[in-house]
């Protein structure tokens, strides 16, 4: 069970590092802070809380509702 827990944490860290790498690429291309769905700007407050955010809060909420509905 301990090995499974360690694998889970390592996987989560890997996913987070990948998200950070994508955010850095978006900074370099000038697309950082823009929602990938609606193209609106992501609020500074959201980016402060989740620096790797790719969606504004409205699009994130819609996506989560769709995922729960499946």
PQR file of N, CA, C, O and H, with PARSE charges and radii, in Angstrom:
ATOM      1  N   UNK A   1       0.824  -1.192   0.000 -0.4000 1.5000
ATOM      2  CA  UNK A   1       0.000   0.000   0.000 -0.0000 2.0000
ATOM      3  C   UNK A   1       0.873   1.263   0.000  0.5500 1.7000
ATOM      4  O   UNK A   1       0.527   2.263  -0.628 -0.5500 1.4000
ATOM      5  N   UNK A   2       1.982   1.208   0.694 -0.4000 1.5000
ATOM      6  CA  UNK A   2       2.891   2.352   0.749 -0.0000 2.0000
ATOM      7  C   UNK A   2       3.473   2.647  -0.636  0.5500 1.7000
ATOM      8  O   UNK A   2       3.636   3.809  -1.008 -0.5500 1.4000
ATOM      9  H   UNK A   2       2.264   0.395   1.205  0.4000 1.0000
ATOM     10  N   UNK A   3       3.785   1.597  -1.396 -0.4000 1.5000
ATOM     11  CA  UNK A   3       4.307   1.785  -2.745 -0.0000 2.0000
ATOM     12  C   UNK A   3       3.267   2.450  -3.642  0.5500 1.7000
ATOM     13  O   UNK A   3       3.606   3.318  -4.447 -0.5500 1.4000
ATOM     14  H   UNK A   3       3.652   0.653  -1.094  0.4000 1.0000
ATOM     15  N   UNK A   4       2.009   2.050  -3.506 -0.4000 1.5000
ATOM     16  CA  UNK A   4       0.932   2.656  -4.293 -0.0000 2.0000
ATOM     17  C   UNK A   4       0.786   4.133  -3.968  0.5500 1.7000
ATOM     18  O   UNK A   4       0.592   4.959  -4.860 -0.5500 1.4000
ATOM     19  H   UNK A   4       1.734   1.346  -2.851  0.4000 1.0000
ATOM     20  N   UNK A   5       0.878   4.458  -2.699 -0.4000 1.5000
ATOM     21  CA  UNK A   5       0.773   5.848  -2.276 -0.0000 2.0000
ATOM     22  C   UNK A   5       1.941   6.661  -2.843  0.5500 1.7000
ATOM     23  O   UNK A   5       1.741   7.775  -3.329 -0.5500 1.4000
ATOM     24  H   UNK A   5       1.035   3.787  -1.974  0.4000 1.0000
ATOM     25  N   UNK A   6       3.144   6.116  -2.784 -0.4000 1.5000
ATOM     26  CA  UNK A   6       4.310   6.808  -3.335 -0.0000 2.0000
ATOM     27  C   UNK A   6       4.164   7.002  -4.840  0.5500 1.7000
ATOM     28  O   UNK A   6       4.514   8.059  -5.365 -0.5500 1.4000
ATOM     29  H   UNK A   6       3.306   5.212  -2.389  0.4000 1.0000
ATOM     30  N   UNK A   7       3.650   5.989  -5.538 -0.4000 1.5000
ATOM     31  CA  UNK A   7       3.436   6.097  -6.977 -0.0000 2.0000
ATOM     32  C   UNK A   7       2.420   7.197  -7.277  0.5500 1.7000
ATOM     33  O   UNK A   7       2.613   7.991  -8.198 -0.5500 1.4000
ATOM     34  H   UNK A   7       3.365   5.130  -5.111  0.4000 1.0000
ATOM     35  N   UNK A   8       1.352   7.240  -6.508 -0.4000 1.5000
ATOM     36  CA  UNK A   8       0.321   8.264  -6.690 -0.0000 2.0000
ATOM     37  C   UNK A   8       0.915   9.665  -6.545  0.5500 1.7000
ATOM     38  O   UNK A   8       0.671  10.535  -7.381 -0.5500 1.4000
ATOM     39  H   UNK A   8       1.195   6.594  -5.760  0.4000 1.0000
ATOM     40  N   UNK A   9       1.697   9.882  -5.479 -0.4000 1.5000
ATOM     41  CA  UNK A   9       2.295  11.203  -5.255 -0.0000 2.0000
ATOM     42  C   UNK A   9       3.289  11.559  -6.350  0.5500 1.7000
ATOM     43  O   UNK A   9       3.339  12.709  -6.786 -0.5500 1.4000
ATOM     44  H   UNK A   9       1.895   9.175  -4.800  0.4000 1.0000
ATOM     45  N   UNK A  10       4.078  10.594  -6.798 -0.4000 1.5000
ATOM     46  CA  UNK A  10       5.035  10.843  -7.873 -0.0000 2.0000
ATOM     47  C   UNK A  10       4.305  11.201  -9.163  0.5500 1.7000
ATOM     48  O   UNK A  10       4.744  12.082  -9.902 -0.5500 1.4000
ATOM     49  H   UNK A  10       4.037   9.660  -6.444  0.4000 1.0000
ATOM     50  N   UNK A  11       3.202  10.528  -9.434 -0.4000 1.5000
ATOM     51  CA  UNK A  11       2.413  10.814 -10.624 -0.0000 2.0000
ATOM     52  C   UNK A  11       1.816  12.216 -10.554  0.5500 1.7000
ATOM     53  O   UNK A  11       1.826  12.944 -11.546 -0.5500 1.4000
ATOM     54  H   UNK A  11       2.845   9.813  -8.834  0.4000 1.0000
ATOM     55  N   UNK A  12       1.302  12.595  -9.400 -0.4000 1.5000
ATOM     56  CA  UNK A  12       0.734  13.931  -9.216 -0.0000 2.0000
ATOM     57  C   UNK A  12       1.801  15.009  -9.417  0.5500 1.7000
ATOM     58  O   UNK A  12       1.551  16.029 -10.057 -0.5500 1.4000
ATOM     59  H   UNK A  12       1.293  12.004  -8.594  0.4000 1.0000
ATOM     60  N   UNK A  13       2.981  14.774  -8.869 -0.4000 1.5000
ATOM     61  CA  UNK A  13       4.070  15.737  -9.030 -0.0000 2.0000
ATOM     62  C   UNK A  13       4.477  15.848 -10.492  0.5500 1.7000
ATOM     63  O   UNK A  13       4.753  16.943 -10.981 -0.5500 1.4000
ATOM     64  H   UNK A  13       3.185  13.945  -8.349  0.4000 1.0000
ATOM     65  N   UNK A  14       4.515  14.726 -11.187 -0.4000 1.5000
ATOM     66  CA  UNK A  14       4.857  14.733 -12.608 -0.0000 2.0000
ATOM     67  C   UNK A  14       3.848  15.520 -13.426  0.5500 1.7000
ATOM     68  O   UNK A  14       4.223  16.274 -14.324 -0.5500 1.4000
ATOM     69  H   UNK A  14       4.291  13.836 -10.790  0.4000 1.0000
ATOM     70  N   UNK A  15       2.571  15.347 -13.118 -0.4000 1.5000
ATOM     71  CA  UNK A  15       1.530  16.088 -13.823 -0.0000 2.0000
ATOM     72  C   UNK A  15       1.644  17.583 -13.552  0.5500 1.7000
ATOM     73  O   UNK A  15       1.453  18.400 -14.453 -0.5500 1.4000
ATOM     74  H   UNK A  15       2.266  14.735 -12.389  0.4000 1.0000
ATOM     75  N   UNK A  16       1.955  17.934 -12.315 -0.4000 1.5000
ATOM     76  CA  UNK A  16       2.092  19.352 -11.966 -0.0000 2.0000
ATOM     77  C   UNK A  16       3.303  19.970 -12.672  0.5500 1.7000
ATOM     78  O   UNK A  16       3.225  21.090 -13.176 -0.5500 1.4000
ATOM     79  H   UNK A  16       2.110  17.271 -11.584  0.4000 1.0000
ATOM     80  N   UNK A  17       4.412  19.246 -12.706 -0.4000 1.5000
ATOM     81  CA  UNK A  17       5.596  19.755 -13.398 -0.0000 2.0000
ATOM     82  C   UNK A  17       5.329  19.945 -14.886  0.5500 1.7000
ATOM     83  O   UNK A  17       5.808  20.910 -15.482 -0.5500 1.4000
ATOM     84  H   UNK A  17       4.476  18.336 -12.296  0.4000 1.0000
ATOM     85  N   UNK A  18       4.573  19.040 -15.487 -0.4000 1.5000
ATOM     86  CA  UNK A  18       4.222  19.180 -16.896 -0.0000 2.0000
ATOM     87  C   UNK A  18       3.358  20.428 -17.101  0.5500 1.7000
ATOM     88  O   UNK A  18       3.550  21.159 -18.073 -0.5500 1.4000
ATOM     89  H   UNK A  18       4.184  18.257 -15.003  0.4000 1.0000
ATOM     90  N   UNK A  19       2.414  20.674 -16.196 -0.4000 1.5000
ATOM     91  CA  UNK A  19       1.553  21.853 -16.288 -0.0000 2.0000
ATOM     92  C   UNK A  19       2.378  23.132 -16.155  0.5500 1.7000
ATOM     93  O   UNK A  19       2.106  24.118 -16.840 -0.5500 1.4000
ATOM     94  H   UNK A  19       2.258  20.080 -15.407  0.4000 1.0000
ATOM     95  N   UNK A  20       3.378  23.120 -15.285 -0.4000 1.5000
ATOM     96  CA  UNK A  20       4.257  24.283 -15.117 -0.0000 2.0000
ATOM     97  C   UNK A  20       5.074  24.508 -16.386  0.5500 1.7000
ATOM     98  O   UNK A  20       5.246  25.648 -16.816 -0.5500 1.4000
ATOM     99  H   UNK A  20       3.599  22.318 -14.730  0.4000 1.0000
ATOM    100  N   UNK A  21       5.580  23.431 -16.988 -0.4000 1.5000
ATOM    101  CA  UNK A  21       6.338  23.556 -18.235 -0.0000 2.0000
ATOM    102  C   UNK A  21       5.474  24.167 -19.342  0.5500 1.7000
ATOM    103  O   UNK A  21       5.944  25.008 -20.108 -0.5500 1.4000
ATOM    104  H   UNK A  21       5.440  22.504 -16.638  0.4000 1.0000
ATOM    105  N   UNK A  22       4.225  23.746 -19.422 -0.4000 1.5000
ATOM    106  CA  UNK A  22       3.304  24.295 -20.420 -0.0000 2.0000
ATOM    107  C   UNK A  22       3.057  25.776 -20.139  0.5500 1.7000
ATOM    108  O   UNK A  22       3.012  26.585 -21.066 -0.5500 1.4000
ATOM    109  H   UNK A  22       3.843  23.063 -18.800  0.4000 1.0000
ATOM    110  N   UNK A  23       2.898  26.135 -18.861 -0.4000 1.5000
ATOM    111  CA  UNK A  23       2.694  27.543 -18.494 -0.0000 2.0000
ATOM    112  C   UNK A  23       3.909  28.380 -18.895  0.5500 1.7000
ATOM    113  O   UNK A  23       3.757  29.501 -19.379 -0.5500 1.4000
ATOM    114  H   UNK A  23       2.934  25.478 -18.108  0.4000 1.0000
ATOM    115  N   UNK A  24       5.107  27.843 -18.698 -0.4000 1.5000
ATOM    116  CA  UNK A  24       6.314  28.576 -19.093 -0.0000 2.0000
ATOM    117  C   UNK A  24       6.369  28.766 -20.609  0.5500 1.7000
ATOM    118  O   UNK A  24       6.788  29.818 -21.092 -0.5500 1.4000
ATOM    119  H   UNK A  24       5.231  26.932 -18.305  0.4000 1.0000
ATOM    120  N   UNK A  25       5.952  27.757 -21.350 -0.4000 1.5000
ATOM    121  CA  UNK A  25       5.899  27.880 -22.811 -0.0000 2.0000
ATOM    122  C   UNK A  25       4.884  28.943 -23.221  0.5500 1.7000
ATOM    123  O   UNK A  25       5.118  29.700 -24.162 -0.5500 1.4000
ATOM    124  H   UNK A  25       5.612  26.902 -20.958  0.4000 1.0000
ATOM    125  N   UNK A  26       3.761  28.997 -22.515 -0.4000 1.5000
ATOM    126  CA  UNK A  26       2.732  29.987 -22.814 -0.0000 2.0000
ATOM    127  C   UNK A  26       3.232  31.401 -22.483  0.5500 1.7000
ATOM    128  O   UNK A  26       2.865  32.360 -23.163 -0.5500 1.4000
ATOM    129  H   UNK A  26       3.571  28.382 -21.750  0.4000 1.0000
ATOM    130  N   UNK A  27       4.058  31.532 -21.454 -0.4000 1.5000
ATOM    131  CA  UNK A  27       4.656  32.827 -21.129 -0.0000 2.0000
ATOM    132  C   UNK A  27       5.553  33.268 -22.284  0.5500 1.7000
ATOM    133  O   UNK A  27       5.483  34.409 -22.739 -0.5500 1.4000
ATOM    134  H   UNK A  27       4.356  30.753 -20.903  0.4000 1.0000
ATOM    135  N   UNK A  28       6.395  32.349 -22.748 -0.4000 1.5000
ATOM    136  CA  UNK A  28       7.315  32.668 -23.841 -0.0000 2.0000
ATOM    137  C   UNK A  28       6.572  33.059 -25.125  0.5500 1.7000
ATOM    138  O   UNK A  28       7.030  33.926 -25.870 -0.5500 1.4000
ATOM    139  H   UNK A  28       6.452  31.421 -22.378  0.4000 1.0000
ATOM    140  N   UNK A  29       5.434  32.421 -25.377 -0.4000 1.5000
ATOM    141  CA  UNK A  29       4.692  32.708 -26.606 -0.0000 2.0000
ATOM    142  C   UNK A  29       3.730  33.881 -26.453  0.5500 1.7000
ATOM    143  O   UNK A  29       3.110  34.310 -27.426 -0.5500 1.4000
ATOM    144  H   UNK A  29       5.062  31.717 -24.771  0.4000 1.0000
ATOM    145  N   UNK A  30       3.603  34.401 -25.228 -0.4000 1.5000
ATOM    146  CA  UNK A  30       2.711  35.533 -24.992 -0.0000 2.0000
ATOM    147  C   UNK A  30       1.260  35.150 -24.796  0.5500 1.7000
ATOM    148  O   UNK A  30       0.383  36.014 -24.809 -0.5500 1.4000
ATOM    149  H   UNK A  30       4.106  34.052 -24.438  0.4000 1.0000
ATOM    150  N   UNK A  31       0.992  33.865 -24.615 -0.4000 1.5000
ATOM    151  CA  UNK A  31      -0.383  33.386 -24.444 -0.0000 2.0000
ATOM    152  C   UNK A  31      -0.756  33.140 -22.989  0.5500 1.7000
ATOM    153  O   UNK A  31      -1.898  32.782 -22.698 -0.5500 1.4000
ATOM    154  H   UNK A  31       1.704  33.163 -24.604  0.4000 1.0000
ATOM    155  N   UNK A  32       0.183  33.324 -22.077 -0.4000 1.5000
ATOM    156  CA  UNK A  32      -0.085  33.056 -20.663 -0.0000 2.0000
ATOM    157  C   UNK A  32      -1.163  34.004 -20.145  0.5500 1.7000
ATOM    158  O   UNK A  32      -1.146  35.203 -20.423 -0.5500 1.4000
ATOM    159  H   UNK A  32       1.111  33.614 -22.314  0.4000 1.0000
ATOM    160  N   UNK A  33      -2.091  33.445 -19.393 -0.4000 1.5000
ATOM    161  CA  UNK A  33      -3.151  34.256 -18.805 -0.0000 2.0000
ATOM    162  C   UNK A  33      -4.394  34.356 -19.660  0.5500 1.7000
ATOM    163  O   UNK A  33      -5.353  35.036 -19.295 -0.5500 1.4000
ATOM    164  H   UNK A  33      -2.105  32.471 -19.167  0.4000 1.0000
ATOM    165  N   UNK A  34      -4.380  33.676 -20.807 -0.4000 1.5000
ATOM    166  CA  UNK A  34      -5.540  33.681 -21.698 -0.0000 2.0000
ATOM    167  C   UNK A  34      -6.185  32.301 -21.655  0.5500 1.7000
ATOM    168  O   UNK A  34      -5.503  31.286 -21.794 -0.5500 1.4000
ATOM    169  H   UNK A  34      -3.601  33.124 -21.103  0.4000 1.0000
ATOM    170  N   UNK A  35      -7.489  32.269 -21.465 -0.4000 1.5000
ATOM    171  CA  UNK A  35      -8.247  31.022 -21.398 -0.0000 2.0000
ATOM    172  C   UNK A  35      -8.174  30.292 -22.741  0.5500 1.7000
ATOM    173  O   UNK A  35      -8.366  30.896 -23.796 -0.5500 1.4000
ATOM    174  H   UNK A  35      -8.043  33.093 -21.352  0.4000 1.0000
ATOM    175  N   UNK A  36      -7.898  29.007 -22.690 -0.4000 1.5000
ATOM    176  CA  UNK A  36      -7.807  28.217 -23.914 -0.0000 2.0000
ATOM    177  C   UNK A  36      -9.164  27.968 -24.557  0.5500 1.7000
ATOM    178  O   UNK A  36      -9.234  27.659 -25.747 -0.5500 1.4000
ATOM    179  H   UNK A  36      -7.742  28.516 -21.833  0.4000 1.0000
ATOM    180  N   UNK A  37     -10.234  28.096 -23.794 -0.4000 1.5000
ATOM    181  CA  UNK A  37     -11.581  27.841 -24.326 -0.0000 2.0000
ATOM    182  C   UNK A  37     -12.208  29.098 -24.930  0.5500 1.7000
ATOM    183  O   UNK A  37     -12.537  29.127 -26.116 -0.5500 1.4000
ATOM    184  H   UNK A  37     -10.177  28.346 -22.828  0.4000 1.0000
ATOM    185  N   UNK A  38     -12.369  30.121 -24.116 -0.4000 1.5000
ATOM    186  CA  UNK A  38     -13.109  31.315 -24.554 -0.0000 2.0000
ATOM    187  C   UNK A  38     -12.198  32.465 -24.980  0.5500 1.7000
ATOM    188  O   UNK A  38     -12.666  33.470 -25.514 -0.5500 1.4000
ATOM    189  H   UNK A  38     -12.102  30.097 -23.152  0.4000 1.0000
ATOM    190  N   UNK A  39     -10.897  32.310 -24.741 -0.4000 1.5000
ATOM    191  CA  UNK A  39      -9.872  33.306 -25.087 -0.0000 2.0000
ATOM    192  C   UNK A  39      -9.939  34.585 -24.256  0.5500 1.7000
ATOM    193  O   UNK A  39      -9.214  35.539 -24.538 -0.5500 1.4000
ATOM    194  H   UNK A  39     -10.517  31.494 -24.307  0.4000 1.0000
ATOM    195  N   UNK A  40     -10.802  34.619 -23.233 -0.4000 1.5000
ATOM    196  CA  UNK A  40     -10.811  35.751 -22.304 -0.0000 2.0000
ATOM    197  C   UNK A  40      -9.579  35.666 -21.413  0.5500 1.7000
ATOM    198  O   UNK A  40      -8.927  34.625 -21.339 -0.5500 1.4000
ATOM    199  H   UNK A  40     -11.392  33.844 -23.004  0.4000 1.0000
ATOM    200  N   UNK A  41      -9.266  36.768 -20.740 -0.4000 1.5000
ATOM    201  CA  UNK A  41      -8.160  36.758 -19.802 -0.0000 2.0000
ATOM    202  C   UNK A  41      -8.557  36.032 -18.523  0.5500 1.7000
ATOM    203  O   UNK A  41      -9.677  36.175 -18.033 -0.5500 1.4000
ATOM    204  H   UNK A  41      -9.796  37.614 -20.800  0.4000 1.0000
ATOM    205  N   UNK A  42      -7.637  35.264 -18.000 -0.4000 1.5000
ATOM    206  CA  UNK A  42      -7.840  34.588 -16.718 -0.0000 2.0000
ATOM    207  C   UNK A  42      -7.527  35.616 -15.639  0.5500 1.7000
ATOM    208  O   UNK A  42      -6.543  36.347 -15.746 -0.5500 1.4000
ATOM    209  H   UNK A  42      -6.726  35.148 -18.398  0.4000 1.0000
ATOM    210  N   UNK A  43      -8.348  35.677 -14.614 -0.4000 1.5000
ATOM    211  CA  UNK A  43      -8.166  36.695 -13.576 -0.0000 2.0000
ATOM    212  C   UNK A  43      -6.829  36.522 -12.864  0.5500 1.7000
ATOM    213  O   UNK A  43      -6.329  35.409 -12.703 -0.5500 1.4000
ATOM    214  H   UNK A  43      -9.148  35.083 -14.527  0.4000 1.0000
ATOM    215  N   UNK A  44      -6.264  37.650 -12.441 -0.4000 1.5000
ATOM    216  CA  UNK A  44      -5.002  37.623 -11.703 -0.0000 2.0000
ATOM    217  C   UNK A  44      -5.133  36.797 -10.432  0.5500 1.7000
ATOM    218  O   UNK A  44      -4.204  36.092 -10.041 -0.5500 1.4000
ATOM    219  H   UNK A  44      -6.670  38.554 -12.571  0.4000 1.0000
ATOM    220  N   UNK A  45      -6.287  36.890  -9.794 -0.4000 1.5000
ATOM    221  CA  UNK A  45      -6.529  36.147  -8.559 -0.0000 2.0000
ATOM    222  C   UNK A  45      -6.451  34.636  -8.810  0.5500 1.7000
ATOM    223  O   UNK A  45      -5.874  33.897  -8.012 -0.5500 1.4000
ATOM    224  H   UNK A  45      -7.042  37.463 -10.112  0.4000 1.0000
ATOM    225  N   UNK A  46      -7.035  34.187  -9.920 -0.4000 1.5000
ATOM    226  CA  UNK A  46      -6.987  32.755 -10.253 -0.0000 2.0000
ATOM    227  C   UNK A  46      -5.561  32.338 -10.590  0.5500 1.7000
ATOM    228  O   UNK A  46      -5.105  31.281 -10.152 -0.5500 1.4000
ATOM    229  H   UNK A  46      -7.504  34.787 -10.568  0.4000 1.0000
ATOM    230  N   UNK A  47      -4.853  33.155 -11.361 -0.4000 1.5000
ATOM    231  CA  UNK A  47      -3.477  32.811 -11.722 -0.0000 2.0000
ATOM    232  C   UNK A  47      -2.561  32.807 -10.501  0.5500 1.7000
ATOM    233  O   UNK A  47      -1.599  32.041 -10.441 -0.5500 1.4000
ATOM    234  H   UNK A  47      -5.223  34.013 -11.717  0.4000 1.0000
ATOM    235  N   UNK A  48      -2.861  33.653  -9.543 -0.4000 1.5000
ATOM    236  CA  UNK A  48      -2.078  33.651  -8.311 -0.0000 2.0000
ATOM    237  C   UNK A  48      -2.316  32.355  -7.541  0.5500 1.7000
ATOM    238  O   UNK A  48      -1.381  31.785  -6.977 -0.5500 1.4000
ATOM    239  H   UNK A  48      -3.643  34.275  -9.592  0.4000 1.0000
ATOM    240  N   UNK A  49      -3.556  31.892  -7.517 -0.4000 1.5000
ATOM    241  CA  UNK A  49      -3.896  30.664  -6.804 -0.0000 2.0000
ATOM    242  C   UNK A  49      -3.435  29.425  -7.566  0.5500 1.7000
ATOM    243  O   UNK A  49      -2.960  28.460  -6.967 -0.5500 1.4000
ATOM    244  H   UNK A  49      -4.315  32.355  -7.975  0.4000 1.0000
ATOM    245  N   UNK A  50      -3.579  29.458  -8.905 -0.4000 1.5000
ATOM    246  CA  UNK A  50      -3.233  28.318  -9.753 -0.0000 2.0000
ATOM    247  C   UNK A  50      -2.400  28.836 -10.928  0.5500 1.7000
ATOM    248  O   UNK A  50      -2.943  29.094 -12.003 -0.5500 1.4000
ATOM    249  H   UNK A  50      -3.964  30.242  -9.392  0.4000 1.0000
ATOM    250  N   UNK A  51      -1.092  28.988 -10.732 -0.4000 1.5000
ATOM    251  CA  UNK A  51      -0.258  29.589 -11.775 -0.0000 2.0000
ATOM    252  C   UNK A  51      -0.290  28.862 -13.112  0.5500 1.7000
ATOM    253  O   UNK A  51      -0.046  29.479 -14.149 -0.5500 1.4000
ATOM    254  H   UNK A  51      -0.651  28.778  -9.859  0.4000 1.0000
ATOM    255  N   UNK A  52      -0.581  27.584 -13.112 -0.4000 1.5000
ATOM    256  CA  UNK A  52      -0.601  26.811 -14.354 -0.0000 2.0000
ATOM    257  C   UNK A  52      -2.005  26.733 -14.962  0.5500 1.7000
ATOM    258  O   UNK A  52      -2.241  25.928 -15.863 -0.5500 1.4000
ATOM    259  H   UNK A  52      -0.780  27.083 -12.269  0.4000 1.0000
ATOM    260  N   UNK A  53      -2.933  27.557 -14.481 -0.4000 1.5000
ATOM    261  CA  UNK A  53      -4.314  27.515 -14.978 -0.0000 2.0000
ATOM    262  C   UNK A  53      -4.357  27.800 -16.475  0.5500 1.7000
ATOM    263  O   UNK A  53      -3.732  28.741 -16.963 -0.5500 1.4000
ATOM    264  H   UNK A  53      -2.741  28.210 -13.749  0.4000 1.0000
ATOM    265  N   UNK A  54      -5.107  26.969 -17.190 -0.4000 1.5000
ATOM    266  CA  UNK A  54      -5.279  27.150 -18.630 -0.0000 2.0000
ATOM    267  C   UNK A  54      -6.678  27.635 -18.977  0.5500 1.7000
ATOM    268  O   UNK A  54      -6.935  28.063 -20.102 -0.5500 1.4000
ATOM    269  H   UNK A  54      -5.614  26.204 -16.793  0.4000 1.0000
ATOM    270  N   UNK A  55      -7.576  27.566 -18.006 -0.4000 1.5000
ATOM    271  CA  UNK A  55      -8.965  27.960 -18.222 -0.0000 2.0000
ATOM    272  C   UNK A  55      -9.378  29.019 -17.208  0.5500 1.7000
ATOM    273  O   UNK A  55      -8.933  29.001 -16.060 -0.5500 1.4000
ATOM    274  H   UNK A  55      -7.366  27.218 -17.092  0.4000 1.0000
ATOM    275  N   UNK A  56     -10.234  29.944 -17.643 -0.4000 1.5000
ATOM    276  CA  UNK A  56     -10.812  30.895 -16.700 -0.0000 2.0000
ATOM    277  C   UNK A  56     -11.756  30.125 -15.775  0.5500 1.7000
ATOM    278  O   UNK A  56     -12.080  28.966 -16.034 -0.5500 1.4000
ATOM    279  H   UNK A  56     -10.596  29.958 -18.575  0.4000 1.0000
ATOM    280  N   UNK A  57     -12.181  30.759 -14.725 -0.4000 1.5000
ATOM    281  CA  UNK A  57     -13.007  30.061 -13.732 -0.0000 2.0000
ATOM    282  C   UNK A  57     -14.342  29.610 -14.326  0.5500 1.7000
ATOM    283  O   UNK A  57     -14.845  28.543 -13.973 -0.5500 1.4000
ATOM    284  H   UNK A  57     -11.917  31.701 -14.515  0.4000 1.0000
ATOM    285  N   UNK A  58     -14.917  30.411 -15.220 -0.4000 1.5000
ATOM    286  CA  UNK A  58     -16.197  30.028 -15.825 -0.0000 2.0000
ATOM    287  C   UNK A  58     -16.053  28.779 -16.690  0.5500 1.7000
ATOM    288  O   UNK A  58     -16.866  27.860 -16.597 -0.5500 1.4000
ATOM    289  H   UNK A  58     -14.509  31.277 -15.506  0.4000 1.0000
ATOM    290  N   UNK A  59     -15.024  28.744 -17.526 -0.4000 1.5000
ATOM    291  CA  UNK A  59     -14.809  27.577 -18.389 -0.0000 2.0000
ATOM    292  C   UNK A  59     -14.415  26.354 -17.561  0.5500 1.7000
ATOM    293  O   UNK A  59     -14.808  25.236 -17.896 -0.5500 1.4000
ATOM    294  H   UNK A  59     -14.363  29.491 -17.601  0.4000 1.0000
ATOM    295  N   UNK A  60     -13.651  26.546 -16.494 -0.4000 1.5000
ATOM    296  CA  UNK A  60     -13.275  25.440 -15.607 -0.0000 2.0000
ATOM    297  C   UNK A  60     -14.516  24.855 -14.953  0.5500 1.7000
ATOM    298  O   UNK A  60     -14.657  23.635 -14.872 -0.5500 1.4000
ATOM    299  H   UNK A  60     -13.332  27.454 -16.222  0.4000 1.0000
ATOM    300  N   UNK A  61     -15.421  25.716 -14.482 -0.4000 1.5000
ATOM    301  CA  UNK A  61     -16.670  25.247 -13.876 -0.0000 2.0000
ATOM    302  C   UNK A  61     -17.506  24.451 -14.880  0.5500 1.7000
ATOM    303  O   UNK A  61     -18.034  23.391 -14.544 -0.5500 1.4000
ATOM    304  H   UNK A  61     -15.307  26.707 -14.547  0.4000 1.0000
ATOM    305  N   UNK A  62     -17.627  24.957 -16.106 -0.4000 1.5000
ATOM    306  CA  UNK A  62     -18.390  24.260 -17.142 -0.0000 2.0000
ATOM    307  C   UNK A  62     -17.787  22.889 -17.424  0.5500 1.7000
ATOM    308  O   UNK A  62     -18.509  21.900 -17.548 -0.5500 1.4000
ATOM    309  H   UNK A  62     -17.198  25.818 -16.379  0.4000 1.0000
ATOM    310  N   UNK A  63     -16.468  22.836 -17.524 -0.4000 1.5000
ATOM    311  CA  UNK A  63     -15.779  21.572 -17.800 -0.0000 2.0000
ATOM    312  C   UNK A  63     -16.024  20.562 -16.678  0.5500 1.7000
ATOM    313  O   UNK A  63     -16.295  19.391 -16.943 -0.5500 1.4000
ATOM    314  H   UNK A  63     -15.882  23.639 -17.423  0.4000 1.0000
ATOM    315  N   UNK A  64     -15.928  21.014 -15.433 -0.4000 1.5000
ATOM    316  CA  UNK A  64     -16.145  20.122 -14.297 -0.0000 2.0000
ATOM    317  C   UNK A  64     -17.585  19.619 -14.252  0.5500 1.7000
ATOM    318  O   UNK A  64     -17.822  18.454 -13.933 -0.5500 1.4000
ATOM    319  H   UNK A  64     -15.708  21.965 -15.218  0.4000 1.0000
ATOM    320  N   UNK A  65     -18.538  20.475 -14.565 -0.4000 1.5000
ATOM    321  CA  UNK A  65     -19.949  20.052 -14.586 -0.0000 2.0000
ATOM    322  C   UNK A  65     -20.183  19.004 -15.661  0.5500 1.7000
ATOM    323  O   UNK A  65     -20.907  18.034 -15.436 -0.5500 1.4000
ATOM    324  H   UNK A  65     -18.346  21.421 -14.824  0.4000 1.0000
ATOM    325  N   UNK A  66     -19.578  19.191 -16.826 -0.4000 1.5000
ATOM    326  CA  UNK A  66     -19.707  18.210 -17.894 -0.0000 2.0000
ATOM    327  C   UNK A  66     -19.083  16.873 -17.499  0.5500 1.7000
ATOM    328  O   UNK A  66     -19.640  15.814 -17.784 -0.5500 1.4000
ATOM    329  H   UNK A  66     -18.990  19.979 -17.009  0.4000 1.0000
ATOM    330  N   UNK A  67     -17.928  16.928 -16.843 -0.4000 1.5000
ATOM    331  CA  UNK A  67     -17.258  15.709 -16.424 -0.0000 2.0000
ATOM    332  C   UNK A  67     -18.065  14.968 -15.359  0.5500 1.7000
ATOM    333  O   UNK A  67     -18.102  13.738 -15.356 -0.5500 1.4000
ATOM    334  H   UNK A  67     -17.475  17.789 -16.611  0.4000 1.0000
ATOM    335  N   UNK A  68     -18.703  15.699 -14.467 -0.4000 1.5000
ATOM    336  CA  UNK A  68     -19.528  15.065 -13.426 -0.0000 2.0000
ATOM    337  C   UNK A  68     -20.786  14.467 -14.015  0.5500 1.7000
ATOM    338  O   UNK A  68     -21.310  13.481 -13.495 -0.5500 1.4000
ATOM    339  H   UNK A  68     -18.673  16.698 -14.470  0.4000 1.0000
ATOM    340  N   UNK A  69     -21.281  15.057 -15.104 -0.4000 1.5000
ATOM    341  CA  UNK A  69     -22.512  14.600 -15.724 -0.0000 2.0000
ATOM    342  C   UNK A  69     -22.356  13.318 -16.508  0.5500 1.7000
ATOM    343  O   UNK A  69     -23.354  12.692 -16.866 -0.5500 1.4000
ATOM    344  H   UNK A  69     -20.855  15.858 -15.526  0.4000 1.0000
ATOM    345  N   UNK A  70     -21.144  12.915 -16.779 -0.4000 1.5000
ATOM    346  CA  UNK A  70     -20.901  11.698 -17.566 -0.0000 2.0000
ATOM    347  C   UNK A  70     -21.099  10.463 -16.755  0.5500 1.7000
ATOM    348  O   UNK A  70     -20.934   9.356 -17.267 -0.5500 1.4000
ATOM    349  H   UNK A  70     -20.334  13.423 -16.487  0.4000 1.0000
TER
END
